[in-house]
Amino acid sequence: MLKFWRNPEFVRHRRAELRPTRVITVAFVVFFLCALIGLACWAERQTELDNALHYAHQLDGKWTAYAEKLQHDNARLTWLLFAKWLIGLQGGLLTFWSLFSCAQSVTGERDRKTWDFQRTTSLRSSEIVIGKLLGEPVLAYFAALCVLPIALIVGFLGGLTVRSLAATYLSILASALFLGLGGLWISTLLETRSRGVGLIGALGFYGFMLGTFGFATSWFPGIAGFSPLTAMHSVLQMRFDNGREVTPMLFGHEVPWLLMTLLLCGSFGFWFVVMLVRNLKRDYEEIRLLSRWQAVGCVAFLNFVFYALFTSGGHSPPSAELATFMVSINGVILFAIGLATLTPHERLKIWWRERSGGTGALFSENGLPWPWLALSALVAYALMVWGLLAWRLSLDFHVRSLGMAAVQLLIVLAFITRDVLFIQWCTLTRLRQPIVKGVLFLCLYYGAAGVVTALAAVSSEAAGKTAMRLLTPVGVFDPTVEWPHVPASVYGGLAIQIALIATIIVMIANRLARPVTVPAASGD
């Protein structure tokens, strides 16, 4: 990172984006906008002061004291309002531009048909990542640097401390780098050359990151550290819920928001870097985001983060609620990990031949993903037991919640394994973009299951619940179901999914067992 200034990829973007004419133009526009914002802030504060003086002249009483106080603090409040606008615009510019530009990086190279030239250079994948991460949004960083001296001066005049300004800018920088890594990760996954798809993905990712601000009032307030809004909340004087201040918790201890943001962006950014370095120079068909052991480690990491950030919020929620929530979260995690570890067709075919010859291991990097999903679920459940026992004094703890969580996680694992194996089968067919179409087929299935459940519920509520438990994993989360009195329909749904899993494995085996057909040469 210290040598990024001489990184060839960064140098290429720096020379292209920071040409003298463009630099002068951007600097002029930035200073002109700063002047306009400053005048607008002065006009707003002056209008408020004039109104207060007018009411004080007419009504006297409390308005006189308020007008005098407002007049005394008018200069400081004007500078403070100016600083809030500048810092807020800097934060929005850096975070969104970094994500948006990096999200179009690889797709843009594919559109210009220059991506293969970059992949075949002597640059390592890590050097390409650093060059694009810092080079793509270099113009945004330059614009922010132009505003920085003005923002610092008016911030000091407005009464902001060095500590709050430093914490805000460090948090903004961490968020911008993390979002840039996320954008580069999105761009790597897109096979299409259309930049519109990358833009939609970037907007969705940015909206999700902003939305994590709402976690500040949940069981996991520290997750709000992902949001760029959290990075600026102290300077912008934003409040979370009912005007109260919220402090993130780490293992039951309060930590500053800056530290939480750095920890979250650094640790999750590390996984983005691992996936990018592993796949950046691979052909699109050979991309596999994580190795199988890395996937298991990622599941353990994500579960550990949730338990580390948990706080009861001053009351003792039932342990069953936390266990059910974590099972739901692990359903999403396991599905994402399953997609990230799908085996490319050729590697899977080689493994199958080795397996048929007695040399291929079940837990193989190139084998089917279901054994690794089962191992990941086992790790997630072990961490759940540890987490619930570790927080038992802050929860309304009952041992039976562990038993019910085991049943829930087993049902979710069966459905997720079936879905991932179905998508793996789709990759062996001649479908174009098989993963996308496989996900769409699964959405169609769950939509049909919802319709069947609704039709069954017309006859009776019990019939609707039975259909839901047989066709979807949602039925196992029914709050009326308690361990050990689990309805037989839950186990019936599990049996159906196991049968479907076996069927899909047979279908995959039939596909892999087919001999390679070579088209015959046509005669003259």
C-alpha positions as CSV (number, residue, x, y, z in Angstrom):
1,M,0.0,0.0,0.0
2,L,2.9,2.4,0.7
3,K,4.1,1.9,-2.9
4,F,0.8,2.6,-4.5
5,W,1.9,5.9,-6.0
6,R,4.2,3.9,-8.4
7,N,1.7,1.2,-9.0
8,P,1.4,1.0,-12.8
9,E,-2.4,0.6,-12.7
10,F,-2.7,3.5,-10.3
11,V,-0.4,5.6,-12.5
12,R,-2.5,4.9,-15.5
13,H,-5.7,6.1,-13.9
14,R,-3.9,9.1,-12.3
15,R,-2.5,10.3,-15.6
16,A,-5.9,9.8,-17.3
17,E,-8.0,11.4,-14.6
18,L,-5.7,14.2,-13.3
19,R,-4.7,15.9,-16.5
20,P,-3.8,19.6,-15.9
21,T,-6.8,21.0,-17.6
22,R,-9.2,18.7,-15.7
23,V,-7.5,19.4,-12.4
24,I,-7.8,23.1,-12.8
25,T,-11.5,22.8,-13.8
26,V,-12.4,20.5,-10.9
27,A,-10.6,22.8,-8.4
28,F,-12.4,25.9,-9.8
29,V,-15.8,24.1,-9.6
30,V,-15.1,22.9,-6.1
31,F,-14.2,26.3,-4.8
32,F,-17.1,27.9,-6.6
33,L,-19.5,25.4,-5.0
34,C,-18.0,26.0,-1.6
35,A,-18.5,29.7,-2.0
36,L,-22.2,29.1,-2.9
37,I,-22.7,26.7,0.0
38,G,-21.1,29.2,2.4
39,L,-23.4,32.0,1.1
40,A,-26.5,29.8,1.4
41,C,-25.6,28.9,5.0
42,W,-25.0,32.5,5.9
43,A,-28.4,33.5,4.3
44,E,-30.2,30.7,6.2
45,R,-28.7,31.7,9.6
46,Q,-29.3,35.4,8.9
47,T,-33.0,34.7,8.1
48,E,-33.4,32.8,11.3
49,L,-31.8,35.6,13.3
50,D,-33.9,38.3,11.6
51,N,-37.1,36.3,12.4
52,A,-36.0,36.0,16.1
53,L,-35.3,39.7,16.3
54,H,-38.7,40.5,14.7
55,Y,-40.6,38.3,17.2
56,A,-38.5,39.7,20.1
57,H,-39.4,43.2,19.1
58,Q,-43.1,42.4,18.8
59,L,-43.6,39.9,21.6
60,D,-40.7,40.5,24.0
61,G,-40.5,37.9,26.9
62,K,-38.7,34.7,26.1
63,W,-38.1,35.8,22.5
64,T,-35.8,38.6,23.7
65,A,-33.5,36.1,25.5
66,Y,-33.6,33.7,22.6
67,A,-32.8,36.4,20.1
68,E,-29.9,37.7,22.2
69,K,-28.4,34.2,22.5
70,L,-28.9,33.6,18.8
71,Q,-27.2,36.8,17.9
72,H,-24.3,36.0,20.2
73,D,-23.8,32.5,18.7
74,N,-24.7,33.5,15.1
75,A,-21.2,33.5,13.7
76,R,-20.3,30.1,15.3
77,L,-23.5,28.5,14.2
78,T,-23.0,29.8,10.6
79,W,-19.5,28.3,10.5
80,L,-20.9,25.0,12.0
81,L,-23.7,24.7,9.4
82,F,-21.1,25.4,6.7
83,A,-18.8,22.7,8.0
84,K,-21.7,20.2,8.2
85,W,-22.6,20.7,4.6
86,L,-19.0,20.4,3.5
87,I,-18.2,17.2,5.5
88,G,-21.5,15.6,4.5
89,L,-20.9,16.3,0.8
90,Q,-17.3,15.0,1.1
91,G,-18.5,11.8,2.7
92,G,-21.3,11.2,0.1
93,L,-18.9,12.0,-2.8
94,L,-16.1,9.8,-1.6
95,T,-18.2,6.8,-0.7
96,F,-20.6,6.7,-3.6
97,W,-18.0,7.7,-6.3
98,S,-15.6,5.1,-5.0
99,L,-18.3,2.4,-5.1
100,F,-19.7,3.5,-8.5
101,S,-16.4,3.9,-10.3
102,C,-15.0,0.5,-9.0
103,A,-18.3,-1.2,-9.8
104,Q,-17.6,-0.4,-13.5
105,S,-13.9,-1.1,-13.5
106,V,-13.7,-4.7,-14.8
107,T,-16.9,-4.4,-16.8
108,G,-15.6,-1.2,-18.4
109,E,-12.3,-3.0,-19.3
110,R,-14.4,-5.9,-20.8
111,D,-16.4,-3.3,-22.8
112,R,-13.3,-1.8,-24.2
113,K,-11.9,-5.3,-24.8
114,T,-8.7,-4.5,-22.8
115,W,-9.4,-6.8,-19.8
116,D,-7.5,-9.7,-21.2
117,F,-4.4,-7.5,-21.8
118,Q,-4.4,-6.5,-18.1
119,R,-4.8,-10.1,-16.9
120,T,-1.8,-11.3,-18.9
121,T,0.5,-8.6,-17.6
122,S,3.2,-9.3,-15.0
123,L,1.2,-7.4,-12.4
124,R,0.0,-9.5,-9.5
125,S,-3.7,-9.7,-8.6
126,S,-3.0,-7.7,-5.4
127,E,-1.3,-4.9,-7.4
128,I,-4.2,-4.7,-9.8
129,V,-6.6,-4.5,-6.8
130,I,-4.7,-1.7,-5.2
131,G,-4.3,0.2,-8.5
132,K,-8.0,0.0,-9.3
133,L,-9.2,0.6,-5.8
134,L,-7.2,3.9,-5.5
135,G,-7.0,4.8,-9.1
136,E,-10.6,4.5,-10.3
137,P,-12.0,7.2,-7.9
138,V,-8.8,9.3,-7.9
139,L,-10.7,12.3,-9.2
140,A,-13.1,12.1,-6.2
141,Y,-10.2,12.0,-3.8
142,F,-8.7,15.1,-5.4
143,A,-12.0,17.0,-5.1
144,A,-12.3,16.0,-1.5
145,L,-8.7,17.1,-0.8
146,C,-9.5,20.5,-2.4
147,V,-12.4,20.9,0.1
148,L,-10.5,19.5,3.1
149,P,-8.6,22.7,4.2
150,I,-11.8,24.8,4.0
151,A,-13.8,22.2,5.9
152,L,-11.1,22.0,8.6
153,I,-11.0,25.8,9.0
154,V,-14.7,26.3,9.2
155,G,-15.1,23.2,11.4
156,F,-12.7,24.7,14.0
157,L,-14.5,28.1,13.7
158,G,-17.8,26.3,14.3
159,G,-16.6,24.7,17.5
160,L,-15.7,21.2,16.2
161,T,-12.8,19.5,18.0
162,V,-9.7,18.0,16.4
163,R,-10.7,14.6,17.7
164,S,-14.2,14.6,16.2
165,L,-12.9,15.8,12.8
166,A,-10.1,13.3,12.7
167,A,-12.5,10.4,13.7
168,T,-15.0,11.6,11.0
169,Y,-12.5,11.7,8.2
170,L,-10.9,8.4,9.2
171,S,-14.3,6.7,9.2
172,I,-15.2,8.3,5.8
173,L,-11.9,7.0,4.3
174,A,-12.4,3.5,5.7
175,S,-16.0,3.4,4.4
176,A,-14.9,4.7,0.9
177,L,-12.1,2.0,0.7
178,F,-14.5,-0.7,1.8
179,L,-17.2,0.3,-0.6
180,G,-14.6,0.5,-3.4
181,L,-13.6,-3.1,-2.7
182,G,-17.3,-4.1,-2.7
183,G,-17.7,-2.3,-6.1
184,L,-14.7,-4.0,-7.5
185,W,-16.0,-7.4,-6.3
186,I,-19.4,-6.7,-8.0
187,S,-17.6,-5.8,-11.2
188,T,-15.6,-9.0,-11.2
189,L,-18.7,-11.1,-10.9
190,L,-20.6,-9.6,-13.8
191,E,-20.0,-11.4,-17.1
192,T,-22.1,-8.9,-19.1
193,R,-20.5,-5.9,-20.6
194,S,-23.5,-3.7,-19.9
195,R,-22.5,-1.1,-17.3
196,G,-26.2,-0.7,-16.4
197,V,-26.1,-4.0,-14.5
198,G,-23.1,-2.8,-12.5
199,L,-24.8,0.4,-11.7
200,I,-27.9,-1.4,-10.4
201,G,-25.7,-3.6,-8.3
202,A,-23.8,-0.6,-7.0
203,L,-26.9,1.3,-6.1
204,G,-28.3,-1.8,-4.3
205,F,-25.1,-2.3,-2.3
206,Y,-24.9,1.4,-1.4
207,G,-28.5,1.4,-0.3
208,F,-27.9,-1.7,1.9
209,M,-24.8,-0.1,3.5
210,L,-26.8,3.1,4.2
211,G,-29.6,0.9,5.6
212,T,-27.3,-0.7,8.2
213,F,-27.6,2.6,10.1
214,G,-30.9,1.2,11.3
215,F,-29.1,-1.6,13.2
216,A,-28.1,0.9,15.8
217,T,-31.3,0.2,17.7
218,S,-31.2,-3.6,17.3
219,W,-29.5,-6.4,19.1
220,F,-26.4,-5.7,17.1
221,P,-25.9,-1.9,17.2
222,G,-22.3,-2.3,16.1
223,I,-23.4,-3.3,12.5
224,A,-24.4,0.3,12.0
225,G,-20.6,1.0,11.8
226,F,-20.8,-0.1,8.2
227,S,-23.0,2.9,7.2
228,P,-21.3,6.0,5.9
229,L,-24.0,7.9,7.9
230,T,-22.5,6.6,11.1
231,A,-19.1,7.9,10.2
232,M,-20.6,11.4,10.1
233,H,-23.3,11.2,12.8
234,S,-21.3,13.0,15.5
235,V,-20.3,15.9,13.4
236,L,-23.7,16.2,11.7
237,Q,-25.4,15.7,15.1
238,M,-27.6,12.9,13.9
239,R,-29.4,10.8,16.5
240,F,-30.5,7.2,16.2
241,D,-33.8,6.5,18.0
242,N,-35.9,9.0,19.9
243,G,-32.9,11.4,20.0
244,R,-30.9,9.1,22.3
245,E,-27.2,8.4,21.7
246,V,-26.2,4.8,20.9
247,T,-22.8,3.2,21.6
248,P,-21.7,0.0,19.9
249,M,-20.8,-3.0,22.0
250,L,-18.0,-5.5,21.5
251,F,-18.1,-8.5,23.8
252,G,-20.3,-6.5,26.2
253,H,-17.9,-3.5,26.3
254,E,-18.6,-0.1,24.8
255,V,-16.2,0.9,22.0
256,P,-16.0,4.2,20.0
257,W,-17.8,4.3,16.6
258,L,-14.5,5.0,14.8
259,L,-13.0,1.7,16.2
260,M,-16.1,-0.2,15.3
261,T,-16.0,1.1,11.7
262,L,-12.4,0.3,11.3
263,L,-12.8,-3.2,12.7
264,L,-15.8,-4.0,10.5
265,C,-14.5,-2.4,7.3
266,G,-11.1,-4.0,7.8
267,S,-12.2,-7.5,8.6
268,F,-15.0,-7.7,6.0
269,G,-12.7,-5.9,3.5
270,F,-10.1,-8.6,4.1
271,W,-12.6,-11.2,2.7
272,F,-13.2,-9.0,-0.3
273,V,-9.5,-8.9,-0.9
274,V,-9.2,-12.7,-0.6
275,M,-11.9,-13.2,-3.2
276,L,-10.5,-10.6,-5.6
277,V,-6.9,-11.8,-5.4
278,R,-8.0,-15.4,-5.8
279,N,-10.1,-14.8,-8.9
280,L,-9.1,-11.5,-10.6
281,K,-6.9,-13.1,-13.2
282,R,-9.1,-16.2,-13.8
283,D,-11.3,-16.8,-16.8
284,Y,-14.9,-16.1,-15.9
285,E,-15.9,-19.7,-16.2
286,E,-13.2,-20.6,-13.7
287,I,-14.2,-18.1,-11.0
288,R,-14.8,-19.6,-7.6
289,L,-14.9,-16.9,-5.0
290,L,-13.6,-19.0,-2.0
291,S,-11.9,-22.3,-1.5
292,R,-13.9,-24.8,0.5
293,W,-11.9,-24.3,3.7
294,Q,-12.1,-20.5,3.2
295,A,-15.9,-20.9,2.9
296,V,-16.0,-22.8,6.2
297,G,-13.8,-20.1,7.8
298,C,-16.0,-17.3,6.4
299,V,-19.2,-19.0,7.9
300,A,-17.4,-19.2,11.3
301,F,-16.2,-15.5,11.0
302,L,-19.7,-14.2,10.2
303,N,-21.3,-16.1,13.1
304,F,-18.6,-14.9,15.5
305,V,-19.1,-11.3,14.5
306,F,-22.8,-11.5,15.3
307,Y,-22.3,-13.0,18.7
308,A,-19.4,-10.5,19.4
309,L,-21.7,-7.5,18.6
310,F,-24.7,-8.8,20.5
311,T,-26.3,-6.6,23.2
312,S,-29.5,-7.3,25.1
313,G,-30.4,-3.6,25.1
314,G,-31.1,-3.5,28.9
315,H,-33.7,-6.3,28.9
316,S,-33.5,-10.1,28.7
317,P,-34.9,-11.4,25.4
318,P,-35.8,-15.1,25.1
319,S,-32.9,-17.3,24.0
320,A,-35.2,-18.9,21.5
321,E,-35.7,-15.6,19.6
322,L,-31.9,-15.1,19.3
323,A,-31.5,-18.7,18.2
324,T,-34.2,-18.4,15.6
325,F,-32.8,-15.1,14.3
326,M,-29.3,-16.7,13.9
327,V,-30.7,-19.7,12.1
328,S,-32.4,-17.3,9.6
329,I,-29.1,-15.4,9.2
330,N,-27.3,-18.7,8.7
331,G,-29.7,-19.7,6.0
332,V,-28.7,-16.6,4.0
333,I,-25.0,-17.2,4.8
334,L,-25.1,-20.9,3.7
335,F,-26.8,-20.1,0.5
336,A,-24.3,-17.4,-0.4
337,I,-21.4,-19.7,0.6
338,G,-22.9,-22.5,-1.5
339,L,-23.0,-20.2,-4.6
340,A,-19.5,-19.0,-3.9
341,T,-18.1,-22.5,-3.9
342,L,-19.8,-24.0,-6.9
343,T,-17.4,-26.1,-8.9
344,P,-16.7,-25.3,-12.5
345,H,-17.8,-28.0,-15.0
346,E,-14.4,-29.3,-16.0
347,R,-13.1,-29.5,-12.5
348,L,-16.2,-31.3,-11.3
349,K,-15.9,-33.8,-14.2
350,I,-12.2,-34.5,-13.3
351,W,-13.2,-35.1,-9.7
352,W,-16.0,-37.4,-10.7
353,R,-13.6,-39.5,-12.7
354,E,-11.2,-39.7,-9.8
355,R,-14.2,-40.5,-7.5
356,S,-15.2,-43.3,-9.8
357,G,-11.7,-44.6,-9.8
358,G,-11.6,-44.6,-6.0
359,T,-9.1,-41.7,-5.6
360,G,-11.4,-38.7,-5.3
361,A,-12.2,-37.6,-1.7
362,L,-15.7,-36.6,-0.6
363,F,-14.3,-33.5,1.0
364,S,-12.5,-32.2,-2.1
365,E,-11.9,-28.8,-3.5
366,N,-13.4,-29.9,-6.8
367,G,-16.2,-32.1,-5.5
368,L,-19.8,-31.4,-4.9
369,P,-20.6,-28.6,-2.4
370,W,-23.0,-30.5,-0.1
371,P,-20.4,-32.0,2.3
372,W,-19.0,-28.6,2.9
373,L,-22.4,-27.1,3.5
374,A,-23.0,-29.7,6.1
375,L,-19.6,-28.9,7.7
376,S,-20.4,-25.2,7.6
377,A,-23.8,-25.7,9.3
378,L,-22.1,-27.8,12.0
379,V,-19.6,-25.0,12.7
380,A,-22.5,-22.5,12.8
381,Y,-24.4,-24.6,15.3
382,A,-21.3,-25.1,17.5
383,L,-20.8,-21.3,17.5
384,M,-24.5,-20.9,18.3
385,V,-24.2,-23.1,21.4
386,W,-21.1,-21.1,22.4
387,G,-22.9,-17.8,21.8
388,L,-26.1,-18.7,23.7
389,L,-24.1,-20.1,26.6
390,A,-21.8,-17.1,26.7
391,W,-24.8,-14.6,26.8
392,R,-27.0,-16.8,29.0
393,L,-26.9,-14.2,31.8
394,S,-28.2,-11.5,29.5
395,L,-30.9,-13.8,28.0
396,D,-34.0,-15.6,29.2
397,F,-32.1,-18.8,28.6
398,H,-33.7,-22.2,28.2
399,V,-31.8,-25.3,27.1
400,R,-34.7,-26.4,24.9
401,S,-34.0,-23.5,22.6
402,L,-30.7,-25.3,21.6
403,G,-32.7,-28.4,20.6
404,M,-35.3,-26.3,18.6
405,A,-32.4,-24.4,16.9
406,A,-30.8,-27.7,15.9
407,V,-34.1,-28.8,14.2
408,Q,-34.5,-25.4,12.5
409,L,-30.9,-25.4,11.2
410,L,-31.2,-29.0,10.0
411,I,-34.4,-28.1,8.0
412,V,-32.8,-25.0,6.6
413,L,-29.6,-26.9,5.7
414,A,-31.7,-29.5,3.7
415,F,-33.5,-26.8,1.7
416,I,-30.3,-24.9,1.1
417,T,-28.4,-28.0,0.0
418,R,-31.2,-28.9,-2.4
419,D,-31.1,-25.4,-3.9
420,V,-27.3,-25.3,-4.2
421,L,-27.1,-28.7,-5.8
422,F,-29.9,-27.7,-8.3
423,I,-27.9,-24.7,-9.3
424,Q,-24.8,-26.9,-9.6
425,W,-26.8,-29.1,-11.9
426,C,-27.7,-26.1,-14.0
427,T,-24.0,-25.3,-14.5
428,L,-23.7,-28.7,-16.2
429,T,-26.4,-27.9,-18.7
430,R,-26.2,-25.7,-21.8
431,L,-28.1,-22.9,-20.2
432,R,-26.6,-19.5,-20.7
433,Q,-25.9,-17.8,-17.3
434,P,-26.9,-21.0,-15.5
435,I,-26.5,-19.5,-12.0
436,V,-28.8,-16.6,-12.7
437,K,-31.4,-18.8,-14.3
438,G,-31.1,-21.4,-11.6
439,V,-31.8,-18.8,-9.0
440,L,-34.8,-17.6,-11.0
441,F,-36.1,-21.2,-11.2
442,L,-35.8,-21.4,-7.4
443,C,-37.8,-18.2,-7.1
444,L,-40.5,-19.7,-9.3
445,Y,-40.6,-22.8,-7.1
446,Y,-41.0,-20.9,-3.9
447,G,-43.6,-18.7,-5.5
448,A,-45.5,-21.8,-6.5
449,A,-45.1,-23.2,-3.0
450,G,-46.6,-20.0,-1.6
451,V,-49.6,-20.3,-3.9
452,V,-50.1,-24.0,-2.9
453,T,-49.8,-23.1,0.8
454,A,-52.4,-20.3,0.3
455,L,-54.8,-22.7,-1.4
456,A,-54.4,-25.3,1.3
457,A,-55.0,-22.6,4.0
458,V,-58.4,-22.0,2.4
459,S,-59.7,-25.4,3.6
460,S,-58.1,-25.1,7.1
461,E,-55.2,-23.4,8.9
462,A,-53.7,-26.7,9.8
463,A,-53.6,-27.8,6.1
464,G,-51.9,-24.5,5.2
465,K,-49.2,-25.0,7.9
466,T,-48.7,-28.6,6.8
467,A,-48.1,-27.5,3.2
468,M,-45.8,-24.8,4.3
469,R,-43.7,-27.3,6.3
470,L,-43.6,-29.8,3.5
471,L,-42.6,-27.3,0.7
472,T,-40.7,-24.5,2.4
473,P,-38.3,-24.1,5.4
474,V,-40.6,-21.3,6.7
475,G,-42.9,-23.6,8.6
476,V,-40.2,-24.7,11.1
477,F,-40.1,-21.1,12.4
478,D,-43.7,-21.2,13.6
479,P,-43.5,-19.9,17.2
480,T,-46.1,-22.4,18.3
481,V,-43.7,-25.3,17.5
482,E,-41.5,-26.1,20.5
483,W,-38.9,-28.7,21.2
484,P,-39.3,-31.6,21.6
485,H,-42.9,-31.5,20.4
486,V,-42.1,-31.0,16.7
487,P,-45.0,-31.9,14.2
488,A,-44.5,-34.9,12.0
489,S,-44.9,-32.6,8.9
490,V,-41.6,-30.9,9.7
491,Y,-39.8,-34.2,9.5
492,G,-41.9,-35.1,6.4
493,G,-40.6,-32.0,4.7
494,L,-37.0,-33.0,5.7
495,A,-37.5,-36.5,4.2
496,I,-38.8,-35.0,1.0
497,Q,-35.8,-32.7,0.7
498,I,-33.4,-35.6,1.4
499,A,-35.0,-37.6,-1.4
500,L,-34.8,-34.6,-3.8
501,I,-31.1,-34.1,-2.8
502,A,-30.4,-37.8,-3.7
503,T,-32.3,-37.4,-7.0
504,I,-30.3,-34.3,-8.0
505,I,-27.0,-36.0,-7.1
506,V,-28.0,-38.9,-9.4
507,M,-28.9,-36.3,-12.2
508,I,-25.5,-34.7,-11.7
509,A,-23.8,-38.1,-11.8
510,N,-25.6,-38.9,-15.1
511,R,-24.4,-35.6,-16.6
512,L,-20.8,-36.2,-15.5
513,A,-20.8,-39.8,-16.7
514,R,-21.6,-38.8,-20.3
515,P,-18.7,-39.3,-22.6
516,V,-17.3,-36.2,-24.4
517,T,-18.7,-36.1,-27.9
518,V,-16.5,-34.7,-30.6
519,P,-18.3,-33.5,-33.8
520,A,-17.3,-35.5,-36.8
521,A,-15.4,-33.6,-39.5
522,S,-17.5,-33.0,-42.6
523,G,-16.2,-34.4,-45.8
524,D,-15.4,-32.4,-48.9
